[in-house]
Amino acid sequence: MTETKEKSDITHVGSLASLYAIRKEMSRVYRLSRKGEIDVKSLTKYIYSLREIAAICEKVEMGDKLTELERKLHEIVSEKN
């Protein structure tokens, strides 16, 4: 594999808009590390960053769910009045 090809394989990142996509990216960089294409220090940095993104994603998803529940509750209360 050429250095250019290796670099593009390592730096290519798909969408990180869902927990599933983040898990998939974690798996991808882990496999690259196992193959020796990235060092453990870089792997640690990537995984740390992905975990932080995952935490934000979880909070956004929970916020969206809470907003939806509040909307439904407001509808129910409005119907009773």
Secondary structure, DSSP 8 states (H G I E B T S, - for coil): --HHHHHHHHH-----SSHHHHHHHHHHHHHHHHTTSS-HHHHHHHHHHHHHHHHHHHHHHHHHHHHHHHHHHHHHHHHH-
